[in-house]
Amino acid sequence: MSKEKLFLDIHVIQTLPPSNINRDDTGSPKTAVYGGVRRARVSSQSWKKAMRDYFKENGNLSNVGVRSLDVVSFLAEKIRELKPELSMEDAVNKSVKTFNAAGISTTKDNRVKALFFLGKEQADNLAKEAVKDNLDKKVLQEILNSNIAIDIALFGRMVADDASLNEDASAQIAHAISTHGVQSEFDFYTALDDLSKEDQSGAGMLGTIEYNSSTLYRYGNVALHEFYHQLNENKSQTIEATKLFVEAFLNSLPTGKMNSFANQTVPSSVVISLRKDRPVSFVSAFETAIKTKLSQEGYVNESIEAMFKEHKNVQRFVEKPEISFYLNLSEGHSLEGAKEELSLSDLLHDLGEELDNRL
């Protein structure tokens, strides 16, 4: 790939029925004020967690990371795979010494002091060093800064103990917000006692769940030139990982209160663009909240039209995308100058071909 920049933008309109997929410390669905109007909000952190889970469950890429306070035990298991004669206690001791030698502090109960993001290939290579008699900090840190797992490359890693182990994220995920104003509602529920006596009335438990419903605008981007570099300029891995990122962005959902609401929706519309100048969000299209008409047609159609219009409007300030693709759940919307896809598999195939020509 040349030194030119290449960004992937992904824009989504997605509806959620009554739900509470991302709540605050009081149990309320998260919200934000935008354009002077209260909106439903789903944090980027919750959706990134859902995407990382999707990577592990659906991706064919082996080098996916783990983020935990218990990476000492994780590495100890890797050590025992190399030296099965070691007890778990001895393996943990070697693991602690390895992390400490790399400049990462551990606690008395053999955990790291802050969540640590560790790639599986990095763990395998650390284990090979851990079984040696002498530990070299430089070698250990080189391991931690190479063979970056795809989710570490995409979402970054911050290490308070040693900034040299930090990894800048090549992806950015916005907080999803509703394209319209929302008001929270409350579900009052009761749970009956199956073994209560016939002469006893009332419920065994009472409670309430706060929820809302919304049509969300979601946005994310990937600096593909940086991602390509992070993956050691491995073209095929970068393409497959980027396609998995898009697939996960579209198919994953945070799981808050999922069993209570079953809000298993898919996007109503998606636009993907490749750009050489800079990433661009279309959230400004919704600074004025969309309002339903008297016919109560809902928010989806107007939201899609607003997103498509913004795709054209932003070109007054930025360059025209190199190429754009779009996919709609229903007919009736077209995006000028973009390639319409009939399915997600078609979109991913065409995106992969474009990346193969441009990376």
Sequence and secondary structure as in RCSB ss.txt:
>XXXX:A:sequence
MSKEKLFLDIHVIQTLPPSNINRDDTGSPKTAVYGGVRRARVSSQSWKKAMRDYFKENGNLSNVGVRSLDVVSFL
AEKIRELKPELSMEDAVNKSVKTFNAAGISTTKDNRVKALFFLGKEQADNLAKEAVKDNLDKKVLQEILNSNIAI
DIALFGRMVADDASLNEDASAQIAHAISTHGVQSEFDFYTALDDLSKEDQSGAGMLGTIEYNSSTLYRYGNVALH
EFYHQLNENKSQTIEATKLFVEAFLNSLPTGKMNSFANQTVPSSVVISLRKDRPVSFVSAFETAIKTKLSQEGYV
NESIEAMFKEHKNVQRFVEKPEISFYLNLSEGHSLEGAKEELSLSDLLHDLGEELDNRL
>XXXX:A:secstr
  S   EEEEEEEEEEEEE SSB TTS B EEEETTEEEEEE HHHHHHHHHHHHHHH   S  EEEES HHHHH
HHHHHHH TTS HHHHHHHHHHHHHHTT  B TTS BSS EEEEHHHHHHHHHHHTSSS  HHHHHHHHTSS  H
HHHHH B  SS GGG B  SEEE  EEESS    EEEEEEE  TT  TT  S SEEEEEEEEEEEEEEEEEEEHH
HHHHHTTT HHHHHHHHHHHHHHHHH    TTHHHH      SEEEEEEESS     GGGGSS     TT   SH
HHHHHHHHHHHHHGGGTS   SEEEEEESSSS   TTSEE SSHHHHHHHHHHHHHHH 
